Amino acid sequence: MANVGKKSKKDSTFIRAKLSFTSPYTPKWSPLPQEDMHFILNTLKEKLVSIGLAKREVKGFHSCKKKKDKNAASTSEPVPELSQDPPLQDSPKNGWTDVAARKQLAIGINEVTKAVERNELKLLLVCKSVKPKHMTDHLIALSATRGVPACQVPRLSQSLSELLGLKSVLALGFRHCASQGDEVFTNTVEAITAKVPSLDVAWLQGGAQSVKPKDFVNPEEEEGEAERKGQKRKLESESELTESVSSGNLQPLQVKKIVANPAKKRKTKAKS
């Protein structure tokens, strides 16, 4: 016979309470119309094809060494030498076809994140098929506070990965250049920026203005300069960043409801 007094596991109810605070504002990318999506992808494809930017990886052929038979050593017959083929000339080398154009781009989530933090980007594009999705959520706040136009483009990785010779392109950023004459993607960035929707950040009223260092120098040129000049330039960029962020007013945090944890056991003082 079944025990009548005992309760089953389904009947017992447990009240679960969160012991940590979570942000009430969930960052979301602004939706991109389908017409603008096709325009951005076609513009990027045409530019990359005209430049011919791609990464080449040439796999070398390794000669397989056959194991000698035990009886071959005992035979006195001379072994004929195999004729060696002459080395191939003008073989393609590994690397990017256009190094100067590659330096003006930031490819990948890690490279794009570092470039945004250093105020080096003027446009940011993120692929919508990133899994898990929260891998690119931090770029929303970074681009909004730095005033960088950014949006999420569907099929970005699918459309550009084959052209660039990469497995995937989850994020793509366009850098500032020291001289405007050396910029390759100027017209492309201007055309795409007009189609990029503005970011709607809930905790920030009024987006920050675009931040660009006054004396922008390539990282290769900065290596030869003294540490004193580098620190001075860093302080100037940080002061500009704080001024731009202060232009946006933060919204006050509103707590809807505080739920006590009834399962928490409190020690009772023993009565004397």
DRENPA-3360 file (N, C-alpha, C; in nm, 2 decimals, always signed):
BEGIN
1 = MANVGKKS = +0.08/-0.12/+0.00/+0.00/+0.00/+0.00/+0.09/+0.12/+0.00 ~ +0.04/+0.23/-0.07/+0.12/+0.35/-0.08/+0.10/+0.43/+0.05 ~ +0.21/+0.50/+0.09/+0.20/+0.58/+0.21/+0.12/+0.70/+0.19 ~ +0.01/+0.72/+0.27/-0.08/+0.83/+0.25/-0.02/+0.96/+0.31 ~ +0.06/+0.95/+0.42/+0.11/+1.06/+0.48/+0.22/+1.14/+0.41 ~ +0.29/+1.06/+0.33/+0.41/+1.13/+0.26/+0.36/+1.21/+0.14 ~ +0.42/+1.32/+0.11/+0.39/+1.41/+0.00/+0.49/+1.37/-0.12 ~ +0.44/+1.38/-0.23/+0.52/+1.35/-0.35/+0.60/+1.48/-0.38;
9 = KKDSTFIR = +0.70/+1.46/-0.47/+0.79/+1.57/-0.51/+0.71/+1.68/-0.59 ~ +0.61/+1.63/-0.66/+0.53/+1.73/-0.74/+0.45/+1.83/-0.65 ~ +0.41/+1.78/-0.54/+0.33/+1.86/-0.45/+0.41/+1.97/-0.38 ~ +0.54/+1.94/-0.35/+0.62/+2.03/-0.28/+0.66/+2.14/-0.37 ~ +0.64/+2.27/-0.32/+0.68/+2.39/-0.40/+0.79/+2.46/-0.34 ~ +0.89/+2.50/-0.42/+1.01/+2.57/-0.37/+1.00/+2.71/-0.43 ~ +1.03/+2.81/-0.35/+1.03/+2.95/-0.39/+1.18/+2.98/-0.42 ~ +1.21/+3.01/-0.54/+1.35/+3.04/-0.58/+1.37/+3.20/-0.58;
17 = AKLSFTSP = +1.47/+3.24/-0.53/+1.50/+3.38/-0.52/+1.64/+3.41/-0.57 ~ +1.66/+3.51/-0.65/+1.79/+3.55/-0.70/+1.87/+3.63/-0.60 ~ +1.99/+3.59/-0.57/+2.08/+3.65/-0.47/+2.17/+3.75/-0.53 ~ +2.16/+3.78/-0.66/+2.24/+3.88/-0.73/+2.16/+3.97/-0.81 ~ +2.21/+4.10/-0.83/+2.14/+4.19/-0.92/+2.17/+4.17/-1.06 ~ +2.07/+4.19/-1.15/+2.09/+4.18/-1.29/+2.05/+4.32/-1.35 ~ +2.11/+4.35/-1.46/+2.08/+4.48/-1.53/+1.94/+4.48/-1.58 ~ +1.86/+4.58/-1.55/+1.73/+4.59/-1.61/+1.72/+4.63/-1.75;
25 = YTPKWSPL = +1.84/+4.68/-1.81/+1.84/+4.72/-1.94/+1.92/+4.62/-2.03 ~ +1.85/+4.55/-2.12/+1.91/+4.45/-2.21/+1.94/+4.52/-2.34 ~ +2.07/+4.52/-2.38/+2.11/+4.59/-2.50/+2.06/+4.51/-2.62 ~ +2.01/+4.59/-2.72/+1.96/+4.53/-2.85/+2.01/+4.61/-2.96 ~ +2.03/+4.54/-3.07/+2.07/+4.61/-3.20/+1.95/+4.66/-3.27 ~ +1.96/+4.78/-3.33/+1.85/+4.84/-3.40/+1.82/+4.76/-3.53 ~ +1.70/+4.73/-3.56/+1.67/+4.65/-3.68/+1.71/+4.72/-3.81 ~ +1.76/+4.65/-3.90/+1.81/+4.70/-4.03/+1.71/+4.65/-4.14;
33 = PQEDMHFI = +1.65/+4.75/-4.22/+1.56/+4.71/-4.33/+1.63/+4.62/-4.43 ~ +1.55/+4.54/-4.50/+1.61/+4.44/-4.59/+1.67/+4.51/-4.71 ~ +1.62/+4.62/-4.75/+1.68/+4.70/-4.87/+1.82/+4.75/-4.83 ~ +1.83/+4.80/-4.71/+1.96/+4.86/-4.67/+2.06/+4.74/-4.65 ~ +2.01/+4.63/-4.60/+2.10/+4.51/-4.59/+2.16/+4.47/-4.72 ~ +2.08/+4.46/-4.83/+2.13/+4.42/-4.96/+2.23/+4.53/-5.01 ~ +2.19/+4.66/-4.98/+2.28/+4.77/-5.03/+2.42/+4.76/-4.96 ~ +2.42/+4.73/-4.83/+2.55/+4.73/-4.76/+2.63/+4.61/-4.81;
41 = LNTLKEKL = +2.57/+4.49/-4.83/+2.64/+4.38/-4.87/+2.70/+4.39/-5.01 ~ +2.62/+4.45/-5.10/+2.66/+4.47/-5.24/+2.77/+4.57/-5.25 ~ +2.76/+4.68/-5.17/+2.87/+4.78/-5.17/+3.00/+4.72/-5.12 ~ +3.00/+4.64/-5.01/+3.12/+4.58/-4.96/+3.18/+4.48/-5.06 ~ +3.09/+4.40/-5.13/+3.14/+4.30/-5.22/+3.21/+4.37/-5.34 ~ +3.15/+4.47/-5.39/+3.21/+4.54/-5.51/+3.34/+4.61/-5.47 ~ +3.35/+4.66/-5.35/+3.48/+4.72/-5.31/+3.59/+4.62/-5.29 ~ +3.56/+4.51/-5.23/+3.66/+4.41/-5.20/+3.70/+4.34/-5.33;
49 = VSIGLAKR = +3.61/+4.32/-5.43/+3.65/+4.26/-5.56/+3.74/+4.36/-5.64 ~ +3.70/+4.49/-5.63/+3.78/+4.59/-5.71/+3.93/+4.60/-5.65 ~ +3.94/+4.59/-5.52/+4.07/+4.59/-5.45/+4.15/+4.46/-5.47 ~ +4.07/+4.35/-5.46/+4.13/+4.22/-5.47/+4.19/+4.18/-5.34 ~ +4.13/+4.23/-5.22/+4.19/+4.19/-5.09/+4.14/+4.05/-5.05 ~ +4.24/+3.97/-5.02/+4.21/+3.83/-4.98/+4.33/+3.78/-4.91 ~ +4.31/+3.68/-4.83/+4.42/+3.61/-4.75/+4.45/+3.48/-4.82 ~ +4.57/+3.46/-4.86/+4.61/+3.34/-4.93/+4.69/+3.25/-4.84;
57 = EVKGFHSC = +4.66/+3.12/-4.84/+4.73/+3.02/-4.77/+4.76/+2.90/-4.86 ~ +4.89/+2.90/-4.89/+4.94/+2.79/-4.98/+4.99/+2.68/-4.90 ~ +4.94/+2.56/-4.93/+4.98/+2.44/-4.85/+5.09/+2.37/-4.93 ~ +5.20/+2.35/-4.86/+5.31/+2.28/-4.92/+5.29/+2.13/-4.93 ~ +5.35/+2.07/-5.03/+5.34/+1.92/-5.05/+5.46/+1.86/-4.98 ~ +5.44/+1.77/-4.89/+5.55/+1.70/-4.82/+5.57/+1.57/-4.89 ~ +5.70/+1.54/-4.92/+5.73/+1.41/-4.99/+5.72/+1.30/-4.89 ~ +5.65/+1.19/-4.92/+5.64/+1.08/-4.84/+5.76/+0.99/-4.85;
65 = KKKKDKNA = +5.82/+0.95/-4.74/+5.94/+0.87/-4.75/+5.89/+0.72/-4.72 ~ +5.92/+0.64/-4.82/+5.88/+0.50/-4.81/+5.99/+0.42/-4.72 ~ +5.94/+0.33/-4.65/+6.02/+0.24/-4.57/+6.09/+0.14/-4.66 ~ +6.22/+0.13/-4.64/+6.30/+0.03/-4.72/+6.28/-0.11/-4.67 ~ +6.27/-0.20/-4.76/+6.25/-0.34/-4.73/+6.38/-0.40/-4.67 ~ +6.37/-0.50/-4.59/+6.48/-0.57/-4.53/+6.57/-0.63/-4.64 ~ +6.50/-0.69/-4.74/+6.58/-0.76/-4.85/+6.65/-0.66/-4.94 ~ +6.61/-0.54/-4.95/+6.67/-0.44/-5.04/+6.81/-0.41/-5.00;
73 = ASTSEPVP = +6.84/-0.42/-4.87/+6.98/-0.39/-4.82/+7.08/-0.49/-4.87 ~ +7.03/-0.62/-4.88/+7.12/-0.73/-4.91/+7.15/-0.74/-5.06 ~ +7.06/-0.69/-5.14/+7.09/-0.69/-5.29/+7.20/-0.60/-5.32 ~ +7.28/-0.64/-5.42/+7.40/-0.56/-5.46/+7.36/-0.47/-5.58 ~ +7.24/-0.48/-5.63/+7.21/-0.40/-5.75/+7.20/-0.25/-5.71 ~ +7.26/-0.16/-5.79/+7.25/-0.02/-5.75/+7.11/+0.03/-5.77 ~ +7.06/+0.11/-5.68/+6.93/+0.17/-5.69/+6.93/+0.29/-5.77 ~ +6.85/+0.30/-5.88/+6.85/+0.42/-5.96/+6.80/+0.54/-5.89;
81 = ELSQDPPL = +6.87/+0.66/-5.91/+6.84/+0.78/-5.84/+6.72/+0.85/-5.91 ~ +6.63/+0.90/-5.83/+6.51/+0.96/-5.89/+6.54/+1.10/-5.93 ~ +6.50/+1.14/-6.04/+6.52/+1.28/-6.08/+6.44/+1.38/-6.01 ~ +6.50/+1.48/-5.95/+6.43/+1.58/-5.87/+6.38/+1.69/-5.96 ~ +6.26/+1.73/-5.94/+6.20/+1.83/-6.02/+6.25/+1.97/-5.98 ~ +6.27/+2.06/-6.07/+6.32/+2.19/-6.04/+6.22/+2.27/-5.95 ~ +6.27/+2.35/-5.86/+6.17/+2.43/-5.78/+6.09/+2.52/-5.86 ~ +5.96/+2.53/-5.81/+5.87/+2.62/-5.88/+5.90/+2.76/-5.86;
89 = QDSPKNGW = +5.89/+2.84/-5.96/+5.92/+2.98/-5.96/+5.79/+3.06/-5.96 ~ +5.80/+3.18/-5.90/+5.68/+3.27/-5.89/+5.56/+3.20/-5.82 ~ +5.59/+3.13/-5.71/+5.48/+3.07/-5.64/+5.42/+3.17/-5.54 ~ +5.29/+3.17/-5.53/+5.22/+3.27/-5.44/+5.26/+3.25/-5.29 ~ +5.28/+3.36/-5.22/+5.32/+3.36/-5.09/+5.20/+3.36/-4.99 ~ +5.22/+3.32/-4.87/+5.11/+3.33/-4.77/+5.09/+3.47/-4.72 ~ +4.97/+3.51/-4.69/+4.94/+3.64/-4.64/+4.84/+3.71/-4.72 ~ +4.82/+3.84/-4.69/+4.72/+3.92/-4.75/+4.78/+3.98/-4.88;
97 = TDVAARKQ = +4.69/+4.00/-4.98/+4.73/+4.05/-5.11/+4.76/+4.20/-5.10 ~ +4.69/+4.27/-5.02/+4.71/+4.42/-5.00/+4.73/+4.45/-4.85 ~ +4.85/+4.46/-4.81/+4.87/+4.48/-4.66/+4.82/+4.62/-4.62 ~ +4.84/+4.72/-4.70/+4.79/+4.85/-4.66/+4.64/+4.86/-4.64 ~ +4.57/+4.79/-4.73/+4.42/+4.79/-4.71/+4.38/+4.71/-4.59 ~ +4.46/+4.60/-4.56/+4.42/+4.52/-4.45/+4.44/+4.60/-4.32 ~ +4.54/+4.69/-4.31/+4.56/+4.76/-4.19/+4.45/+4.86/-4.16 ~ +4.37/+4.90/-4.26/+4.26/+4.99/-4.24/+4.14/+4.92/-4.20;
105 = LAIGINEV = +4.14/+4.79/-4.18/+4.03/+4.71/-4.14/+4.06/+4.64/-4.00 ~ +3.95/+4.62/-3.93/+3.96/+4.54/-3.80/+3.86/+4.42/-3.82 ~ +3.91/+4.30/-3.83/+3.83/+4.18/-3.86/+3.83/+4.09/-3.73 ~ +3.71/+4.05/-3.69/+3.70/+3.97/-3.58/+3.65/+4.04/-3.45 ~ +3.59/+3.97/-3.36/+3.53/+4.04/-3.24/+3.64/+4.09/-3.15 ~ +3.75/+4.02/-3.13/+3.85/+4.07/-3.04/+3.92/+4.19/-3.10 ~ +3.96/+4.19/-3.23/+4.02/+4.30/-3.29/+3.94/+4.42/-3.30 ~ +3.81/+4.40/-3.32/+3.71/+4.51/-3.33/+3.70/+4.58/-3.19;
113 = TKAVERNE = +3.69/+4.49/-3.09/+3.67/+4.54/-2.95/+3.79/+4.63/-2.91 ~ +3.91/+4.59/-2.94/+4.03/+4.67/-2.90/+4.03/+4.80/-2.98 ~ +3.99/+4.79/-3.11/+3.99/+4.92/-3.19/+3.89/+5.02/-3.14 ~ +3.77/+4.97/-3.10/+3.67/+5.06/-3.05/+3.71/+5.13/-2.92 ~ +3.77/+5.05/-2.83/+3.82/+5.10/-2.70/+3.93/+5.21/-2.72 ~ +4.01/+5.20/-2.83/+4.11/+5.29/-2.85/+4.07/+5.41/-2.94 ~ +3.94/+5.41/-2.97/+3.88/+5.52/-3.06/+3.94/+5.52/-3.20 ~ +3.96/+5.40/-3.26/+4.02/+5.39/-3.39/+3.93/+5.37/-3.50;
121 = LKLLLVCK = +3.80/+5.34/-3.47/+3.70/+5.30/-3.57/+3.61/+5.42/-3.61 ~ +3.57/+5.42/-3.74/+3.47/+5.52/-3.78/+3.34/+5.45/-3.83 ~ +3.34/+5.31/-3.84/+3.22/+5.24/-3.87/+3.24/+5.09/-3.82 ~ +3.13/+5.04/-3.78/+3.14/+4.90/-3.72/+3.02/+4.82/-3.77 ~ +3.04/+4.70/-3.83/+2.94/+4.61/-3.87/+2.96/+4.48/-3.80 ~ +2.84/+4.42/-3.76/+2.84/+4.30/-3.69/+2.75/+4.20/-3.76 ~ +2.79/+4.07/-3.76/+2.71/+3.97/-3.83/+2.60/+3.93/-3.73 ~ +2.48/+3.90/-3.79/+2.37/+3.86/-3.70/+2.37/+3.72/-3.66;
129 = SVKPKHMT = +2.44/+3.63/-3.74/+2.45/+3.49/-3.71/+2.55/+3.45/-3.61 ~ +2.59/+3.54/-3.52/+2.69/+3.51/-3.41/+2.62/+3.42/-3.31 ~ +2.68/+3.32/-3.27/+2.63/+3.23/-3.16/+2.74/+3.20/-3.06 ~ +2.71/+3.22/-2.93/+2.59/+3.28/-2.87/+2.58/+3.43/-2.90 ~ +2.46/+3.48/-2.90/+2.43/+3.62/-2.94/+2.49/+3.72/-2.85 ~ +2.51/+3.69/-2.72/+2.57/+3.79/-2.63/+2.71/+3.82/-2.65 ~ +2.78/+3.75/-2.75/+2.92/+3.78/-2.77/+2.94/+3.92/-2.83 ~ +2.84/+3.98/-2.89/+2.85/+4.11/-2.95/+2.77/+4.21/-2.88;
137 = DHLIALSA = +2.71/+4.18/-2.77/+2.63/+4.28/-2.70/+2.71/+4.39/-2.64 ~ +2.83/+4.36/-2.60/+2.92/+4.47/-2.54/+2.96/+4.58/-2.64 ~ +2.95/+4.54/-2.77/+2.98/+4.64/-2.87/+2.88/+4.75/-2.88 ~ +2.76/+4.72/-2.84/+2.65/+4.83/-2.85/+2.68/+4.94/-2.76 ~ +2.72/+4.91/-2.63/+2.75/+5.02/-2.54/+2.88/+5.09/-2.58 ~ +2.98/+5.02/-2.62/+3.10/+5.08/-2.66/+3.09/+5.17/-2.78 ~ +3.02/+5.13/-2.88/+3.00/+5.22/-3.00/+2.91/+5.33/-2.97 ~ +2.81/+5.32/-2.88/+2.72/+5.43/-2.84/+2.80/+5.54/-2.76;
145 = TRGVPACQ = +2.88/+5.50/-2.67/+2.95/+5.59/-2.59/+3.06/+5.66/-2.66 ~ +3.12/+5.59/-2.76/+3.22/+5.65/-2.84/+3.17/+5.72/-2.97 ~ +3.04/+5.71/-3.00/+2.99/+5.78/-3.11/+3.02/+5.72/-3.24 ~ +3.04/+5.59/-3.25/+3.08/+5.51/-3.37/+2.95/+5.46/-3.43 ~ +2.91/+5.48/-3.55/+2.79/+5.42/-3.61/+2.81/+5.27/-3.63 ~ +2.72/+5.20/-3.58/+2.73/+5.05/-3.58/+2.59/+4.99/-3.60 ~ +2.59/+4.87/-3.66/+2.46/+4.80/-3.68/+2.49/+4.65/-3.70 ~ +2.39/+4.58/-3.70/+2.40/+4.43/-3.71/+2.34/+4.40/-3.85;
153 = VPRLSQSL = +2.43/+4.33/-3.93/+2.40/+4.30/-4.07/+2.38/+4.15/-4.09 ~ +2.26/+4.11/-4.13/+2.25/+3.96/-4.16/+2.33/+3.92/-4.28 ~ +2.38/+3.79/-4.27/+2.46/+3.73/-4.38/+2.59/+3.80/-4.41 ~ +2.64/+3.87/-4.31/+2.77/+3.94/-4.33/+2.88/+3.84/-4.35 ~ +2.89/+3.74/-4.26/+2.99/+3.64/-4.26/+2.98/+3.55/-4.38 ~ +2.86/+3.52/-4.42/+2.83/+3.43/-4.53/+2.87/+3.50/-4.66 ~ +2.86/+3.63/-4.67/+2.89/+3.70/-4.80/+3.03/+3.74/-4.82 ~ +3.10/+3.77/-4.70/+3.24/+3.82/-4.71/+3.35/+3.72/-4.68;
161 = SELLGLKS = +3.32/+3.61/-4.62/+3.42/+3.52/-4.58/+3.49/+3.45/-4.69 ~ +3.42/+3.42/-4.80/+3.48/+3.36/-4.92/+3.57/+3.46/-4.99 ~ +3.52/+3.58/-5.00/+3.60/+3.68/-5.07/+3.73/+3.71/-5.01 ~ +3.73/+3.72/-4.87/+3.85/+3.75/-4.80/+3.93/+3.63/-4.77 ~ +3.89/+3.51/-4.80/+3.96/+3.39/-4.78/+3.97/+3.35/-4.63 ~ +3.86/+3.38/-4.56/+3.86/+3.35/-4.42/+3.74/+3.25/-4.39 ~ +3.75/+3.19/-4.27/+3.64/+3.09/-4.24/+3.51/+3.17/-4.20 ~ +3.53/+3.28/-4.13/+3.41/+3.36/-4.08/+3.45/+3.50/-4.06;
169 = VLALGFRH = +3.36/+3.59/-4.08/+3.38/+3.74/-4.05/+3.26/+3.78/-3.96 ~ +3.28/+3.77/-3.83/+3.17/+3.80/-3.73/+3.16/+3.94/-3.71 ~ +3.27/+4.02/-3.72/+3.27/+4.16/-3.70/+3.37/+4.23/-3.80 ~ +3.33/+4.35/-3.85/+3.41/+4.42/-3.94/+3.41/+4.57/-3.91 ~ +3.53/+4.62/-3.89/+3.54/+4.77/-3.85/+3.64/+4.84/-3.95 ~ +3.61/+4.97/-3.97/+3.69/+5.05/-4.06/+3.76/+5.15/-3.97 ~ +3.90/+5.15/-3.99/+3.98/+5.24/-3.90/+4.00/+5.38/-3.96 ~ +4.04/+5.47/-3.87/+4.08/+5.60/-3.92/+4.22/+5.59/-3.97;
177 = CASQGDEV = +4.26/+5.68/-4.07/+4.39/+5.68/-4.13/+4.46/+5.81/-4.09 ~ +4.59/+5.81/-4.09/+4.67/+5.92/-4.06/+4.65/+6.03/-4.16 ~ +4.65/+5.99/-4.29/+4.63/+6.09/-4.40/+4.51/+6.04/-4.48 ~ +4.42/+6.14/-4.52/+4.30/+6.10/-4.59/+4.33/+6.05/-4.73 ~ +4.45/+6.09/-4.79/+4.48/+6.04/-4.92/+4.51/+5.89/-4.93 ~ +4.55/+5.83/-4.81/+4.58/+5.69/-4.81/+4.46/+5.60/-4.78 ~ +4.35/+5.66/-4.75/+4.23/+5.58/-4.72/+4.17/+5.52/-4.84 ~ +4.14/+5.39/-4.83/+4.09/+5.31/-4.94/+3.94/+5.30/-4.94;
185 = FTNTVEAI = +3.88/+5.30/-4.82/+3.74/+5.27/-4.80/+3.66/+5.40/-4.77 ~ +3.71/+5.51/-4.81/+3.64/+5.64/-4.77/+3.50/+5.64/-4.83 ~ +3.48/+5.62/-4.96/+3.35/+5.63/-5.03/+3.26/+5.52/-4.98 ~ +3.32/+5.40/-4.95/+3.24/+5.29/-4.90/+3.18/+5.32/-4.76 ~ +3.26/+5.38/-4.68/+3.22/+5.41/-4.54/+3.11/+5.52/-4.54 ~ +3.13/+5.62/-4.63/+3.03/+5.72/-4.64/+2.89/+5.67/-4.69 ~ +2.90/+5.58/-4.79/+2.77/+5.53/-4.84/+2.70/+5.44/-4.74 ~ +2.78/+5.36/-4.66/+2.72/+5.27/-4.57/+2.67/+5.34/-4.44;
193 = TAKVPSLD = +2.74/+5.44/-4.40/+2.70/+5.51/-4.28/+2.56/+5.58/-4.29 ~ +2.53/+5.62/-4.42/+2.40/+5.68/-4.44/+2.28/+5.58/-4.42 ~ +2.31/+5.45/-4.43/+2.21/+5.35/-4.42/+2.21/+5.29/-4.28 ~ +2.30/+5.32/-4.19/+2.31/+5.26/-4.06/+2.21/+5.33/-3.96 ~ +2.12/+5.25/-3.90/+2.03/+5.31/-3.80/+2.10/+5.35/-3.67 ~ +2.04/+5.44/-3.60/+2.10/+5.49/-3.48/+2.08/+5.39/-3.37 ~ +2.17/+5.38/-3.28/+2.16/+5.29/-3.16/+2.07/+5.34/-3.06 ~ +1.98/+5.26/-3.00/+1.89/+5.30/-2.90/+1.93/+5.24/-2.77;
201 = VAWLQGGA = +2.01/+5.31/-2.69/+2.06/+5.26/-2.56/+1.97/+5.31/-2.45 ~ +1.91/+5.22/-2.37/+1.80/+5.26/-2.28/+1.86/+5.35/-2.16 ~ +1.98/+5.32/-2.12/+2.04/+5.39/-2.00/+2.11/+5.52/-2.04 ~ +2.11/+5.55/-2.17/+2.18/+5.67/-2.22/+2.09/+5.76/-2.30 ~ +2.07/+5.88/-2.26/+1.98/+5.98/-2.33/+2.07/+6.06/-2.42 ~ +2.05/+6.05/-2.55/+2.13/+6.13/-2.64/+2.27/+6.07/-2.66 ~ +2.29/+6.01/-2.77/+2.42/+5.94/-2.80/+2.54/+6.04/-2.80 ~ +2.65/+5.99/-2.77/+2.77/+6.07/-2.76/+2.82/+6.11/-2.90;
209 = QSVKPKDF = +2.89/+6.22/-2.91/+2.94/+6.25/-3.04/+3.06/+6.17/-3.08 ~ +3.09/+6.16/-3.21/+3.20/+6.08/-3.26/+3.33/+6.13/-3.20 ~ +3.41/+6.03/-3.15/+3.53/+6.06/-3.09/+3.64/+6.02/-3.18 ~ +3.73/+6.12/-3.21/+3.85/+6.09/-3.30/+3.97/+6.16/-3.24 ~ +4.07/+6.10/-3.22/+4.19/+6.16/-3.17/+4.24/+6.27/-3.26 ~ +4.29/+6.38/-3.21/+4.34/+6.49/-3.29/+4.46/+6.45/-3.37 ~ +4.56/+6.40/-3.31/+4.68/+6.36/-3.38/+4.68/+6.21/-3.39 ~ +4.61/+6.15/-3.49/+4.60/+6.01/-3.50/+4.72/+5.96/-3.57;
217 = VNPEEEEG = +4.79/+5.86/-3.52/+4.92/+5.81/-3.58/+4.90/+5.66/-3.58 ~ +4.95/+5.60/-3.68/+4.95/+5.45/-3.69/+5.03/+5.39/-3.58 ~ +4.99/+5.27/-3.53/+5.06/+5.21/-3.42/+5.21/+5.18/-3.46 ~ +5.24/+5.16/-3.58/+5.38/+5.13/-3.62/+5.47/+5.25/-3.60 ~ +5.41/+5.37/-3.63/+5.49/+5.49/-3.61/+5.50/+5.53/-3.46 ~ +5.41/+5.49/-3.38/+5.42/+5.52/-3.24/+5.52/+5.45/-3.16 ~ +5.57/+5.33/-3.22/+5.67/+5.25/-3.15/+5.80/+5.33/-3.14 ~ +5.84/+5.41/-3.24/+5.97/+5.48/-3.23/+5.96/+5.60/-3.15;
225 = EAERKGQK = +5.85/+5.65/-3.11/+5.84/+5.78/-3.03/+5.87/+5.75/-2.88 ~ +5.89/+5.86/-2.81/+5.93/+5.85/-2.67/+5.80/+5.82/-2.59 ~ +5.82/+5.76/-2.47/+5.71/+5.73/-2.38/+5.63/+5.85/-2.33 ~ +5.70/+5.96/-2.32/+5.64/+6.08/-2.27/+5.53/+6.13/-2.37 ~ +5.56/+6.13/-2.50/+5.46/+6.17/-2.60/+5.35/+6.08/-2.60 ~ +5.38/+5.95/-2.58/+5.27/+5.85/-2.59/+5.17/+5.87/-2.47 ~ +5.22/+5.90/-2.35/+5.14/+5.92/-2.24/+5.06/+6.05/-2.25 ~ +5.12/+6.15/-2.31/+5.04/+6.28/-2.34/+4.93/+6.26/-2.43;
233 = RKLESESE = +4.95/+6.18/-2.54/+4.85/+6.16/-2.64/+4.73/+6.07/-2.57 ~ +4.77/+5.98/-2.48/+4.67/+5.90/-2.42/+4.58/+5.98/-2.33 ~ +4.64/+6.08/-2.25/+4.56/+6.16/-2.17/+4.47/+6.25/-2.25 ~ +4.51/+6.30/-2.36/+4.43/+6.38/-2.45/+4.31/+6.30/-2.50 ~ +4.33/+6.18/-2.54/+4.22/+6.10/-2.59/+4.12/+6.06/-2.48 ~ +4.17/+6.04/-2.36/+4.08/+6.01/-2.25/+4.00/+6.13/-2.21 ~ +4.06/+6.25/-2.21/+3.98/+6.37/-2.18/+3.87/+6.40/-2.28 ~ +3.90/+6.37/-2.41/+3.80/+6.39/-2.51/+3.69/+6.29/-2.49;
241 = LTESVSSG = +3.72/+6.16/-2.45/+3.62/+6.06/-2.43/+3.53/+6.10/-2.31 ~ +3.58/+6.15/-2.20/+3.50/+6.18/-2.09/+3.41/+6.30/-2.12 ~ +3.46/+6.39/-2.20/+3.37/+6.50/-2.24/+3.25/+6.46/-2.33 ~ +3.28/+6.36/-2.42/+3.18/+6.31/-2.51/+3.07/+6.23/-2.43 ~ +3.12/+6.15/-2.33/+3.03/+6.07/-2.26/+2.94/+6.15/-2.17 ~ +3.00/+6.26/-2.11/+2.92/+6.35/-2.03/+2.81/+6.42/-2.10 ~ +2.81/+6.43/-2.23/+2.70/+6.49/-2.31/+2.58/+6.41/-2.30 ~ +2.59/+6.27/-2.28/+2.47/+6.19/-2.26/+2.43/+6.18/-2.12;
249 = NLQPLQVK = +2.30/+6.20/-2.09/+2.25/+6.20/-1.95/+2.21/+6.06/-1.92 ~ +2.25/+6.00/-1.80/+2.22/+5.87/-1.76/+2.08/+5.87/-1.70 ~ +2.00/+5.77/-1.72/+1.87/+5.76/-1.66/+1.88/+5.69/-1.52 ~ +1.79/+5.73/-1.43/+1.80/+5.67/-1.29/+1.75/+5.53/-1.30 ~ +1.81/+5.45/-1.21/+1.78/+5.31/-1.20/+1.65/+5.29/-1.12 ~ +1.55/+5.22/-1.17/+1.43/+5.20/-1.10/+1.41/+5.05/-1.06 ~ +1.40/+5.02/-0.93/+1.38/+4.89/-0.88/+1.23/+4.86/-0.87 ~ +1.18/+4.76/-0.94/+1.04/+4.73/-0.94/+0.99/+4.67/-0.81;
257 = KIVANPAK = +1.06/+4.57/-0.77/+1.01/+4.49/-0.65/+1.13/+4.42/-0.59 ~ +1.13/+4.42/-0.45/+1.23/+4.34/-0.38/+1.16/+4.23/-0.31 ~ +1.20/+4.11/-0.34/+1.14/+3.99/-0.28/+1.24/+3.93/-0.18 ~ +1.18/+3.91/-0.06/+1.26/+3.84/+0.05/+1.28/+3.70/+0.02 ~ +1.38/+3.64/+0.08/+1.41/+3.50/+0.06/+1.36/+3.43/+0.19 ~ +1.24/+3.36/+0.18/+1.19/+3.29/+0.30/+1.27/+3.17/+0.34 ~ +1.35/+3.11/+0.25/+1.43/+2.99/+0.29/+1.55/+3.03/+0.37 ~ +1.58/+3.16/+0.38/+1.70/+3.19/+0.46/+1.68/+3.17/+0.61;
265 = KRKTKAKS = +1.77/+3.10/+0.67/+1.75/+3.07/+0.81/+1.83/+3.17/+0.89 ~ +1.76/+3.23/+0.99/+1.83/+3.33/+1.08/+1.85/+3.27/+1.21 ~ +1.96/+3.30/+1.27/+1.99/+3.25/+1.40/+1.91/+3.32/+1.51 ~ +1.84/+3.25/+1.59/+1.77/+3.31/+1.70/+1.85/+3.31/+1.83 ~ +1.85/+3.43/+1.90/+1.92/+3.44/+2.02/+1.86/+3.36/+2.13 ~ +1.94/+3.29/+2.20/+1.89/+3.21/+2.31/+1.85/+3.30/+2.43 ~ +1.73/+3.28/+2.48/+1.69/+3.36/+2.59/+1.75/+3.31/+2.72 ~ +1.80/+3.41/+2.80/+1.86/+3.37/+2.92/+1.76/+3.35/+3.03;
% end
